[in-house]
């Protein structure tokens, strides 16, 4: 029979420390179950199926020996320790020295959170962890592992040091370093470098150094070397001056030594000294930011690895002060847009000042509400100035007639224009009117497996305000002269309760003779606006998927915009998968002339752990394949190895850039190695 004995314990970090004495004077209650318990002079021995429960931890072993005169506690024989959530450890032997509070574990291995590790020896003393013959991995089978003869980790300082570190994949050595140090806490030191190939096939090395100035500020200095001709340095500064005052800035400088480098081909300028001044911050209700590159191609050349930054259309600097309470919003701001699509700096837009006031809705009874908006804006672009003041009041009334809801909006406004951009001073007084109602929403078809849900609503809008061209980026001024009704029909197809299809029809009609063309925004004559259709269909298994939209213009009697995509999982088994993809895009202007058109097609396939991905984009406007890629790879959970081929058309130079790379990834960290490449 098991004998339950009350003992006392002490916990040390996530590993157990057990304490037992005759007086039982220690602190925390422990329960022990063992098949056999005996006392031999200064030894207490528990044998058999020994189980310990203390706090949130559970320990299981074959034998526990407490040696009182040596103040040593020994657990041996397949020791298992777990908190049943994040920690699962196995060890051959565990020794705890009570006097020095040192824990020693022999032949230990296990899982902590999402990581696995094993070590011949682990010694814990205070905040210091010392491992011998240590290996760690994110995979239970250690298909990829980082090993070290000796590994020391200081949890207080957040610093780890590995001696004779070796990265292995499938037991094959990949990378060795005699010494490697890393930080897990905010502390000054070198960070991991970025090594790879830039978009022009040159070698890239970026080495950051992190300086923890104080608990509330830091500075990262990054040295950037590019073999194709650029060398640079970056300063990234962050600081909390107070809980409501924060500043962050990124300042970069590059010396471009090669005027005839690949990226200058097809461009009409060359700049040797290139820089970026960027930052943002806030102080209370004040927000501010600046974004000033040295040239319009800076983002494209430097941030080739970040598509969001590389293809920016403008750089924005701003200052904004905002006040808000339960009754109103007041916003004071100034904005500067640096146009990255042209070298003509007069095309930049300055908006200063921009004063915006909004009075939040005030209820005027059960069904009525009122809100007010006023904005004062000054634009400066192309060496011309435009001042505009607009004030509008919005009355809203909502009522339900039986089961049919009707919403009515009435918005009177006054607009004052000044300055030479529109000629003489001009004042506009008018109103916008809007009615919205749902005619029906119910199931048109209901069968045992199929159902079709449909809804129909109409929206009527009236505005006598003439359409005016305003500066780019001014999203507040989107008015057009209209006396228009828009009919909208939504239909959803269900199969066995799963949505397998959806189609939306929108048909606007303007009683005034004119509308803004949906692709290029030009004002054209005609009362029937283009029909807009949105659709998506899929099988219940989602092996087939079709989606898209198109606009049909009645004046031109043709589709002026079309975008659709199709995908088909042709093969889908446990070991094999083949997916085909196709998409098409077409846009025409108000004259019916093609603006852009292209198709994209490709496939992705998997057979076991072998993957293939191919994609090509053809531009009908250029009559060229502008982007082609092919990837072949072998992937496992912790590592992958593949070949990657890319071929892109450079519109500046009119040439193709191509390259072939070996791509190796371990623990989700990719390493690209250029095999060959060039231009043609």
C-alpha positions as CSV (number, residue, x, y, z in Angstrom):
1,X,0.0,0.0,0.0
2,X,1.0,3.5,-0.7
3,X,1.9,5.6,2.3
4,X,1.1,9.3,2.2
5,X,3.5,11.4,4.2
6,X,3.4,15.2,4.6
7,X,6.7,16.8,3.7
8,X,7.9,20.3,3.1
9,X,9.4,21.8,-0.1
10,X,11.0,24.8,-1.7
11,X,10.6,25.6,-5.4
12,X,13.5,27.0,-7.5
13,X,12.4,28.5,-10.8
14,X,10.7,25.9,-13.0
15,X,12.8,23.0,-11.6
16,X,11.9,21.3,-8.3
17,X,13.8,21.6,-5.1
18,X,12.6,19.2,-2.4
19,X,13.5,19.7,1.3
20,X,13.0,17.1,4.1
21,X,14.1,17.1,7.7
22,X,13.2,15.5,11.0
23,X,11.8,18.7,12.4
24,X,9.7,19.5,9.3
25,X,10.3,23.2,9.9
26,X,10.3,24.3,6.2
27,X,7.6,26.2,4.5
28,X,5.3,24.7,1.9
29,X,3.2,21.5,2.2
30,X,4.0,18.5,-0.1
31,X,2.3,15.2,-0.5
32,X,4.4,12.1,-1.3
33,X,3.1,8.6,-2.4
34,X,5.5,5.8,-2.5
35,X,5.4,2.0,-2.3
36,X,8.2,1.9,0.3
37,X,9.6,4.4,2.7
38,X,12.4,3.7,5.2
39,X,15.0,5.5,7.4
40,X,18.6,4.4,7.6
41,X,20.6,6.5,10.1
42,X,20.9,9.9,8.4
43,X,19.1,8.8,5.2
44,X,15.4,8.9,4.3
45,X,14.6,6.7,1.3
46,X,11.4,6.5,-0.7
47,X,11.3,3.8,-3.4
48,X,9.0,2.3,-5.9
49,X,6.5,4.4,-7.8
50,X,7.3,7.7,-6.1
51,X,4.9,10.6,-6.9
52,X,5.2,14.1,-5.6
53,X,2.6,16.9,-5.9
54,X,3.5,20.4,-4.9
55,X,1.7,23.6,-6.1
56,X,1.2,23.3,-9.8
57,X,4.0,20.8,-10.3
58,X,4.0,17.0,-10.4
59,X,7.1,14.9,-10.1
60,X,7.4,11.1,-10.7
61,X,10.5,9.0,-10.1
62,X,11.7,5.6,-8.9
63,X,13.7,6.6,-5.8
64,X,14.3,9.6,-3.6
65,X,17.2,9.7,-1.1
66,X,17.6,12.5,1.5
67,X,21.1,12.5,3.1
68,X,20.8,14.7,6.1
69,X,24.4,15.1,7.1
70,X,25.4,16.2,3.5
71,X,22.3,18.3,3.2
72,X,21.7,16.7,-0.2
73,X,18.5,15.4,-1.8
74,X,18.8,12.9,-4.7
75,X,16.1,11.8,-7.1
76,X,17.0,9.1,-9.6
77,X,15.6,6.6,-12.0
78,X,13.7,8.2,-14.8
79,X,12.8,11.4,-13.1
80,X,9.8,13.2,-14.7
81,X,8.7,16.8,-13.8
82,X,5.8,18.7,-15.3
83,X,3.4,21.5,-14.7
84,X,1.0,19.8,-17.2
85,X,1.0,22.9,-19.3
86,X,4.3,24.2,-20.5
87,X,7.1,22.3,-18.8
88,X,7.8,18.6,-19.4
89,X,11.2,17.4,-18.3
90,X,12.9,14.0,-18.1
91,X,16.2,13.4,-16.3
92,X,18.3,10.4,-15.2
93,X,19.3,12.0,-11.9
94,X,18.6,15.2,-10.0
95,X,20.7,16.4,-7.1
96,X,19.8,19.3,-4.9
97,X,22.4,20.8,-2.5
98,X,20.3,22.3,0.3
99,X,23.1,24.5,1.8
100,X,24.3,26.1,-1.4
101,X,20.9,25.9,-3.1
102,X,22.4,24.4,-6.2
103,X,20.5,22.0,-8.5
104,X,22.2,19.5,-10.8
105,X,20.4,17.5,-13.4
106,X,22.1,14.7,-15.4
107,X,21.0,13.5,-18.8
108,X,18.1,15.9,-18.9
109,X,15.8,16.5,-21.9
110,X,12.3,17.8,-22.4
111,X,10.0,20.6,-23.6
112,X,9.5,24.1,-22.3
113,X,6.7,26.0,-24.0
114,X,7.3,25.5,-27.8
115,X,10.9,24.5,-27.6
116,X,12.8,21.2,-27.0
117,X,16.2,20.8,-25.5
118,X,18.6,18.1,-24.2
119,X,21.8,18.3,-22.2
120,X,24.2,15.9,-20.5
121,X,24.4,18.2,-17.5
122,X,22.6,21.2,-16.2
123,X,23.6,23.2,-13.1
124,X,21.4,25.9,-11.6
125,X,22.6,28.4,-9.1
126,X,20.6,31.5,-8.5
127,X,20.0,33.2,-11.8
128,X,22.8,31.3,-13.6
129,X,22.1,28.2,-15.8
130,X,25.1,26.2,-17.0
131,X,24.7,23.5,-19.7
132,X,27.2,20.9,-20.9
133,X,26.7,19.2,-24.3
134,X,23.5,21.2,-24.9
135,X,21.2,21.1,-27.9
136,X,18.0,23.0,-28.6
137,X,15.3,22.7,-31.3
138,X,11.8,23.7,-32.3
139,X,11.2,20.1,-33.5
140,X,10.7,17.1,-31.2
141,X,12.8,14.9,-33.5
142,X,15.7,17.5,-33.6
143,X,15.7,17.5,-37.4
144,X,17.4,20.9,-37.1
145,X,19.2,21.8,-33.8
146,X,21.6,24.3,-32.4
147,X,24.2,22.7,-30.1
148,X,27.0,23.9,-27.9
149,X,29.7,22.2,-25.8
150,X,29.0,24.7,-23.1
151,X,26.1,27.1,-22.8
152,X,25.7,29.7,-20.0
153,X,22.5,31.8,-19.5
154,X,22.0,34.6,-17.0
155,X,18.3,35.1,-16.5
156,X,18.8,38.4,-14.6
157,X,20.9,40.1,-17.2
158,X,19.1,38.3,-20.1
159,X,22.4,37.3,-21.6
160,X,23.3,33.9,-23.1
161,X,26.8,32.7,-24.2
162,X,27.5,29.6,-26.3
163,X,31.0,28.1,-26.6
164,X,31.8,25.9,-29.7
165,X,28.3,26.4,-31.1
166,X,27.2,24.2,-34.1
167,X,24.1,24.4,-36.2
168,X,23.1,20.9,-37.5
169,X,20.4,19.9,-40.0
170,X,19.6,16.1,-40.1
171,X,22.8,15.6,-38.1
172,X,24.8,17.3,-40.9
173,X,27.0,20.3,-39.6
174,X,26.0,23.5,-41.4
175,X,27.5,26.4,-39.4
176,X,30.1,26.6,-36.6
177,X,31.3,29.4,-34.4
178,X,33.7,29.1,-31.4
179,X,31.8,31.8,-29.6
180,X,28.3,33.3,-29.8
181,X,26.5,35.7,-27.5
182,X,22.9,36.9,-27.6
183,X,20.6,39.0,-25.5
184,X,17.0,38.2,-24.4
185,X,16.5,41.4,-22.4
186,X,17.0,45.1,-23.3
187,X,20.8,45.5,-23.1
188,X,23.4,47.2,-25.2
189,X,25.2,45.0,-27.7
190,X,25.3,43.8,-31.3
191,X,22.1,42.4,-32.8
192,X,21.8,39.6,-35.4
193,X,23.1,40.8,-38.8
194,X,21.1,40.7,-42.0
195,X,23.1,38.9,-44.8
196,X,21.7,38.3,-48.2
197,X,21.3,39.5,-51.8
198,X,19.7,42.8,-52.8
199,X,17.3,43.3,-55.7
200,X,20.2,43.9,-58.1
201,X,22.1,40.7,-57.3
202,X,24.7,42.4,-55.0
203,X,25.9,41.1,-51.6
204,X,24.3,42.8,-48.7
205,X,25.4,43.0,-45.1
206,X,23.6,45.0,-42.4
207,X,25.0,45.0,-38.9
208,X,23.0,46.7,-36.1
209,X,24.3,47.7,-32.7
210,X,21.7,48.4,-30.0
211,X,22.5,50.9,-27.3
212,X,20.2,50.9,-24.3
213,X,20.7,54.5,-23.2
214,X,18.4,54.3,-20.2
215,X,15.1,52.4,-19.3
216,X,13.1,54.9,-21.4
217,X,15.3,55.4,-24.5
218,X,17.6,53.5,-26.9
219,X,19.5,54.0,-30.1
220,X,20.2,51.4,-32.8
221,X,23.1,52.1,-35.1
222,X,23.1,50.1,-38.3
223,X,26.0,49.8,-40.8
224,X,24.9,48.8,-44.3
225,X,27.3,47.5,-46.9
226,X,26.2,46.7,-50.5
227,X,28.8,45.3,-52.9
228,X,27.1,46.9,-55.9
229,X,28.2,50.4,-54.9
230,X,26.3,51.7,-51.8
231,X,27.5,52.1,-48.2
232,X,25.4,53.6,-45.6
233,X,24.6,54.1,-41.9
234,X,21.3,54.4,-40.1
235,X,20.3,55.8,-36.7
236,X,17.1,54.6,-35.1
237,X,16.3,56.5,-31.9
238,X,13.3,55.9,-29.5
239,X,12.5,57.7,-26.3
240,X,9.7,58.1,-23.8
241,X,10.1,61.5,-22.2
242,X,6.9,60.9,-20.1
243,X,3.9,58.6,-20.3
244,X,2.2,60.9,-22.9
245,X,5.3,62.1,-24.7
246,X,7.1,59.8,-27.2
247,X,9.5,60.3,-30.0
248,X,10.9,57.9,-32.6
249,X,13.2,58.8,-35.6
250,X,15.0,57.0,-38.3
251,X,17.8,58.9,-40.1
252,X,19.8,57.1,-42.9
253,X,22.6,58.2,-45.1
254,X,24.1,56.3,-48.1
255,X,27.1,57.1,-50.3
256,X,26.4,55.9,-53.8
257,X,29.8,55.6,-55.5
258,X,28.8,54.2,-58.8
259,X,27.0,56.5,-61.3
260,X,26.7,53.7,-63.8
261,X,25.2,51.1,-61.5
262,X,22.3,49.0,-62.6
263,X,19.6,51.0,-60.8
264,X,20.5,54.3,-62.5
265,X,19.8,52.9,-66.0
266,X,16.8,54.6,-67.6
267,X,16.8,57.5,-65.0
268,X,17.4,61.1,-65.8
269,X,19.4,61.9,-62.7
270,X,22.2,60.6,-60.5
271,X,22.6,61.4,-56.8
272,X,25.8,60.5,-54.9
273,X,24.6,61.4,-51.4
274,X,21.3,59.8,-50.5
275,X,19.4,60.1,-47.2
276,X,16.2,59.7,-45.4
277,X,14.8,61.8,-42.5
278,X,11.9,59.9,-41.0
279,X,10.2,60.0,-37.6
280,X,7.0,60.3,-35.7
281,X,5.7,60.9,-32.1
282,X,3.1,62.4,-29.9
283,X,2.9,64.7,-26.9
284,X,-0.5,64.6,-25.3
285,X,-3.1,65.5,-28.0
286,X,-0.4,66.5,-30.4
287,X,0.8,64.0,-33.1
288,X,3.5,64.7,-35.6
289,X,5.6,62.9,-38.2
290,X,8.0,63.6,-41.0
291,X,9.1,61.6,-44.1
292,X,11.7,63.3,-46.3
293,X,13.7,61.2,-48.7
294,X,16.6,62.7,-50.7
295,X,15.1,61.5,-54.1
296,X,12.0,59.9,-55.5
297,X,13.7,56.5,-56.0
298,X,15.1,56.2,-52.4
299,X,12.4,53.9,-51.1
300,X,12.5,51.8,-54.3
301,X,16.3,51.2,-54.0
302,X,16.9,50.9,-50.3
303,X,13.7,49.1,-49.1
304,X,13.7,46.4,-51.8
305,X,12.8,43.8,-49.1
306,X,9.6,45.7,-48.0
307,X,7.0,46.0,-50.7
308,X,4.9,48.3,-48.7
309,X,7.6,50.9,-48.6
310,X,9.3,50.1,-51.9
311,X,6.2,51.0,-54.0
312,X,5.0,54.1,-52.0
313,X,3.4,56.8,-54.1
314,X,4.1,59.6,-51.7
315,X,5.9,60.4,-48.5
316,X,3.8,62.2,-45.9
317,X,4.9,64.7,-43.2
318,X,2.3,66.0,-40.8
319,X,1.4,67.7,-37.6
320,X,-2.0,67.2,-35.9
321,X,-3.7,68.4,-32.8
322,X,-6.9,66.8,-31.8
323,X,-9.5,67.4,-29.0
324,X,-12.4,65.1,-28.5
325,X,-15.1,64.8,-25.9
326,X,-18.7,63.3,-25.8
327,X,-20.1,66.3,-27.8
328,X,-17.5,67.3,-30.4
329,X,-14.2,66.7,-32.3
330,X,-11.8,69.5,-33.1
331,X,-8.8,68.7,-35.3
332,X,-6.0,71.1,-36.3
333,X,-3.5,69.8,-38.8
334,X,-1.0,70.5,-41.5
335,X,0.2,68.0,-44.2
336,X,3.0,67.8,-46.8
337,X,2.9,65.1,-49.5
338,X,6.2,64.5,-51.3
339,X,5.2,63.1,-54.7
340,X,7.3,60.0,-55.4
341,X,6.0,59.5,-59.0
342,X,7.7,62.6,-60.5
343,X,10.8,64.7,-60.1
344,X,8.7,67.9,-60.4
345,X,8.7,69.2,-56.9
346,X,5.9,71.7,-57.7
347,X,3.7,68.5,-57.9
348,X,4.1,68.2,-54.1
349,X,1.0,69.1,-52.1
350,X,1.0,71.3,-49.0
351,X,-2.2,71.4,-46.9
352,X,-1.8,74.2,-44.3
353,X,-3.9,74.8,-42.3
354,X,-6.6,72.2,-42.1
355,X,-9.1,72.9,-39.4
356,X,-11.9,70.3,-38.9
357,X,-14.8,70.6,-36.4
358,X,-17.5,67.9,-35.9
359,X,-20.4,68.2,-33.6
360,X,-21.5,64.7,-32.7
361,X,-25.2,63.7,-33.3
362,X,-27.7,65.3,-31.1
363,X,-31.0,63.5,-30.7
364,X,-34.1,65.6,-31.4
365,X,-36.7,63.0,-30.4
366,X,-37.1,59.3,-30.9
367,X,-36.5,59.3,-34.7
368,X,-34.5,62.5,-35.4
369,X,-30.9,63.4,-34.9
370,X,-28.6,66.3,-36.0
371,X,-24.8,66.7,-36.5
372,X,-22.6,69.4,-37.9
373,X,-19.3,69.5,-39.8
374,X,-17.1,72.5,-40.6
375,X,-13.7,72.5,-42.3
376,X,-11.3,75.2,-43.3
377,X,-8.5,74.1,-45.7
378,X,-5.7,75.8,-47.6
379,X,-4.1,73.9,-50.5
380,X,-0.8,74.8,-52.3
381,X,0.3,72.8,-55.4
382,X,1.9,73.7,-58.8
383,X,2.7,77.2,-57.4
384,X,-1.0,77.9,-57.0
385,X,-3.1,78.4,-53.9
386,X,-6.6,77.4,-53.0
387,X,-8.5,78.3,-49.9
388,X,-11.7,76.5,-49.1
389,X,-14.2,76.7,-46.2
390,X,-17.1,74.3,-45.9
391,X,-19.9,74.0,-43.4
392,X,-22.6,71.4,-43.5
393,X,-25.4,70.2,-41.2
394,X,-26.8,66.7,-41.4
395,X,-30.4,65.9,-40.4
396,X,-31.3,62.3,-40.0
397,X,-34.7,60.7,-39.7
398,X,-35.4,57.0,-39.5
399,X,-38.8,55.3,-39.4
400,X,-40.2,51.8,-39.9
401,X,-43.3,51.5,-42.1
402,X,-44.7,48.2,-41.1
403,X,-41.6,46.0,-41.7
404,X,-39.9,48.4,-44.2
405,X,-37.3,50.8,-42.7
406,X,-36.8,54.2,-44.3
407,X,-33.9,56.5,-43.6
408,X,-33.8,60.1,-44.7
409,X,-30.8,62.4,-44.7
410,X,-30.9,66.1,-45.4
411,X,-27.6,68.0,-45.5
412,X,-27.5,71.8,-46.3
413,X,-24.1,73.2,-46.8
414,X,-22.1,76.4,-47.7
415,X,-18.7,76.4,-49.5
416,X,-16.4,79.3,-50.0
417,X,-13.6,79.2,-52.5
418,X,-10.8,81.7,-52.9
419,X,-7.6,82.2,-54.9
420,X,-6.4,81.7,-58.4
421,X,-6.7,78.0,-58.8
422,X,-10.3,78.2,-59.8
423,X,-10.2,81.8,-61.0
424,X,-12.4,84.3,-59.2
425,X,-13.8,83.9,-55.7
426,X,-16.8,81.6,-55.6
427,X,-19.5,80.8,-53.1
428,X,-21.7,77.8,-53.3
429,X,-24.8,77.2,-51.3
430,X,-26.7,74.0,-51.6
431,X,-27.8,70.8,-50.0
432,X,-27.5,67.0,-50.3
433,X,-30.5,64.8,-49.9
434,X,-30.5,61.0,-49.4
435,X,-33.2,58.4,-49.0
436,X,-32.5,54.8,-48.2
437,X,-34.9,51.9,-47.8
438,X,-34.9,48.1,-47.8
439,X,-37.6,46.7,-50.1
440,X,-37.3,43.0,-49.1
441,X,-34.9,40.4,-47.7
442,X,-36.1,36.8,-47.6
443,X,-35.4,33.3,-49.0
444,X,-36.4,33.1,-52.7
445,X,-35.8,29.4,-52.8
446,X,-35.7,26.9,-50.0
447,X,-35.2,23.2,-50.7
448,X,-33.9,20.2,-48.7
449,X,-30.2,21.0,-49.5
450,X,-30.4,24.4,-51.4
451,X,-31.4,27.9,-50.4
452,X,-31.2,31.2,-52.1
453,X,-31.4,34.4,-50.0
454,X,-32.1,37.7,-51.6
455,X,-32.3,41.3,-50.5
456,X,-33.1,44.5,-52.5
457,X,-32.6,48.1,-51.4
458,X,-32.6,51.5,-53.1
459,X,-30.7,54.7,-52.3
460,X,-31.7,58.0,-53.7
461,X,-29.2,60.9,-53.6
462,X,-29.7,64.5,-54.8
463,X,-26.8,67.1,-54.9
464,X,-26.7,70.2,-57.1
465,X,-23.0,70.7,-56.3
466,X,-20.9,70.7,-59.5
467,X,-17.9,68.3,-59.7
468,X,-14.6,70.2,-59.3
469,X,-11.1,69.0,-59.7
470,X,-9.3,69.3,-56.4
471,X,-5.7,68.5,-55.3
472,X,-4.6,64.9,-55.0
473,X,-4.8,63.3,-51.5
474,X,-7.8,65.5,-50.5
475,X,-10.2,62.8,-49.5
476,X,-12.7,65.3,-48.0
477,X,-13.8,66.8,-51.3
478,X,-15.5,64.2,-53.4
479,X,-18.7,65.9,-54.5
480,X,-20.5,65.6,-57.9
481,X,-23.6,67.0,-59.3
482,X,-26.2,64.2,-59.1
483,X,-29.9,63.4,-58.9
484,X,-29.4,59.7,-58.7
485,X,-31.0,56.5,-57.6
486,X,-29.0,53.4,-56.9
487,X,-30.6,50.0,-56.9
488,X,-28.7,47.2,-55.1
489,X,-29.6,43.5,-55.2
490,X,-27.8,40.9,-53.0
491,X,-28.2,37.1,-53.6
492,X,-26.5,34.4,-51.6
493,X,-26.6,30.7,-52.5
494,X,-26.4,28.1,-49.7
495,X,-25.8,24.3,-50.0
496,X,-26.4,22.3,-46.8
497,X,-26.1,25.5,-44.8
498,X,-22.7,26.5,-46.4
499,X,-22.5,29.6,-48.5
500,X,-21.3,28.5,-52.0
501,X,-22.1,31.6,-54.0
502,X,-22.8,35.3,-53.8
503,X,-23.6,37.9,-56.5
504,X,-24.3,41.6,-56.1
505,X,-25.8,43.9,-58.7
506,X,-25.6,47.7,-58.4
507,X,-27.3,49.9,-61.0
508,X,-27.2,53.7,-60.6
509,X,-29.2,56.1,-62.6
510,X,-28.5,59.9,-62.6
511,X,-31.4,62.1,-63.6
512,X,-28.8,64.8,-64.4
513,X,-27.1,64.2,-67.7
514,X,-23.6,63.3,-66.5
515,X,-21.4,61.2,-64.1
516,X,-17.8,60.5,-63.2
517,X,-16.4,57.6,-65.1
518,X,-15.4,54.8,-62.6
519,X,-11.9,54.2,-64.0
520,X,-10.3,57.6,-64.8
521,X,-12.8,59.9,-63.0
522,X,-13.5,62.0,-66.0
523,X,-17.0,63.7,-66.3
524,X,-19.0,62.2,-69.2
525,X,-22.6,62.7,-70.4
526,X,-25.2,60.1,-69.8
527,X,-27.9,59.3,-67.3
528,X,-27.5,55.5,-66.9
529,X,-24.3,54.9,-65.0
530,X,-22.2,51.7,-65.5
531,X,-23.7,48.5,-64.1
532,X,-21.5,47.0,-61.4
533,X,-21.5,43.3,-60.7
534,X,-19.6,41.6,-57.9
535,X,-19.5,37.8,-57.5
536,X,-17.8,34.9,-55.9
537,X,-18.5,31.1,-56.1
538,X,-16.9,28.1,-54.5
539,X,-17.6,24.4,-54.0
540,X,-18.5,23.2,-50.5
541,X,-15.0,21.6,-50.3
542,X,-13.5,24.9,-51.6
543,X,-11.5,23.0,-54.3
544,X,-13.0,25.4,-56.9
545,X,-13.1,29.1,-56.3
546,X,-14.1,31.9,-58.6
547,X,-14.4,35.6,-57.7
548,X,-14.4,39.0,-59.4
549,X,-16.2,42.1,-60.5
550,X,-16.9,44.0,-63.7
551,X,-18.4,47.4,-64.8
552,X,-20.5,47.6,-67.9
553,X,-20.9,51.1,-69.5
554,X,-24.0,51.6,-71.6
555,X,-22.6,54.6,-73.4
556,X,-19.7,52.6,-74.8
557,X,-21.7,49.3,-74.9
558,X,-18.7,47.5,-73.4
559,X,-17.1,46.3,-70.2
560,X,-14.8,49.0,-69.1
561,X,-13.4,47.2,-66.0
562,X,-13.0,43.6,-65.3
563,X,-11.1,41.8,-62.5
564,X,-11.5,38.1,-61.8
565,X,-9.5,35.2,-60.4
566,X,-10.0,31.4,-60.5
567,X,-8.3,28.6,-58.5
568,X,-8.8,24.9,-58.7
569,X,-7.4,22.2,-56.4
570,X,-7.0,19.6,-59.1
571,X,-5.5,17.0,-56.8
572,X,-6.0,17.0,-53.0
573,X,-4.9,13.9,-51.1
574,X,-3.0,13.4,-47.9
575,X,0.4,13.2,-49.7
576,X,-0.3,15.1,-52.9
577,X,-1.8,18.4,-53.8
578,X,-1.9,20.4,-57.1
579,X,-3.5,23.8,-57.3
580,X,-4.0,25.9,-60.5
581,X,-4.5,29.7,-60.4
582,X,-5.5,32.2,-63.1
583,X,-6.5,35.9,-62.9
584,X,-7.3,38.6,-65.4
585,X,-7.4,42.4,-65.1
586,X,-8.7,44.9,-67.6
587,X,-9.3,48.7,-67.3
588,X,-10.5,51.2,-70.0
589,X,-10.9,54.9,-69.8
590,X,-14.0,57.0,-70.6
591,X,-13.2,56.9,-74.3
592,X,-13.0,53.1,-74.3
593,X,-9.3,53.1,-74.7
594,X,-7.4,50.4,-72.8
595,X,-5.5,51.7,-69.8
596,X,-4.1,48.4,-68.6
597,X,-4.7,44.7,-69.0
598,X,-2.9,41.7,-67.8
599,X,-3.2,38.0,-66.9
600,X,-1.5,36.0,-64.2
601,X,-1.3,32.2,-64.1
602,X,0.5,29.6,-62.2
603,X,0.4,26.5,-60.2
604,X,1.5,25.1,-56.8
605,X,2.1,21.5,-56.2
606,X,3.1,19.3,-53.3
607,X,4.2,15.7,-53.2
608,X,5.1,14.7,-49.7
609,X,7.6,17.3,-48.6
610,X,8.5,18.4,-52.2
611,X,7.0,21.7,-53.2
612,X,6.8,23.5,-56.6
613,X,5.4,27.0,-57.2
614,X,5.3,28.7,-60.6
615,X,3.7,32.1,-61.5
616,X,3.8,34.4,-64.6
617,X,2.3,37.8,-65.2
618,X,1.8,39.0,-68.8
619,X,1.1,42.6,-69.5
620,X,-1.0,43.1,-72.7
621,X,-0.3,46.9,-72.7
622,X,3.5,46.2,-72.9
623,X,3.1,42.9,-74.8
624,X,5.6,41.4,-72.4
625,X,6.0,38.9,-69.6
626,X,6.8,41.4,-66.8
627,X,7.2,39.0,-63.9
628,X,8.1,35.3,-63.8
629,X,9.0,33.2,-60.8
630,X,9.7,29.5,-60.1
631,X,10.4,27.9,-56.8
632,X,11.4,24.3,-56.1
633,X,11.9,23.3,-52.5
634,X,12.0,20.5,-50.0
635,X,10.4,21.5,-46.7
636,X,10.3,20.1,-43.2
637,X,9.0,21.7,-40.1
638,X,12.3,23.2,-38.9
639,X,14.2,23.6,-42.2
640,X,13.8,23.9,-45.9
641,X,16.1,23.9,-49.0
642,X,15.1,25.2,-52.4
643,X,16.0,26.8,-55.7
644,X,14.3,30.1,-56.7
645,X,14.3,31.7,-60.1
646,X,13.0,35.3,-60.7
647,X,12.8,37.4,-63.9
648,X,11.4,40.9,-63.8
649,X,11.0,43.6,-66.4
650,X,12.5,47.0,-65.4
651,X,10.3,49.7,-66.9
652,X,13.1,52.4,-66.4
653,X,15.8,50.6,-68.4
654,X,13.6,48.5,-70.7
655,X,15.5,45.4,-69.7
656,X,14.9,42.2,-67.9
657,X,16.6,41.4,-64.6
658,X,17.0,37.7,-63.7
659,X,18.6,35.7,-61.0
660,X,18.7,32.2,-59.6
661,X,19.2,31.7,-55.9
662,X,19.7,28.9,-53.4
663,X,17.3,29.4,-50.5
664,X,18.0,27.8,-47.2
665,X,15.8,28.3,-44.2
666,X,16.2,27.0,-40.6
667,X,13.9,27.8,-37.7
668,X,11.9,30.2,-40.1
669,X,15.1,32.3,-40.8
670,X,15.8,32.4,-44.5
671,X,19.2,32.6,-46.1
672,X,19.5,33.5,-49.8
673,X,22.6,32.7,-51.9
674,X,22.9,34.0,-55.4
675,X,24.0,31.4,-57.9
676,X,23.8,33.4,-61.1
677,X,22.0,36.4,-62.6
678,X,22.2,39.2,-65.0
679,X,20.4,41.6,-67.4
680,X,19.1,41.1,-70.9
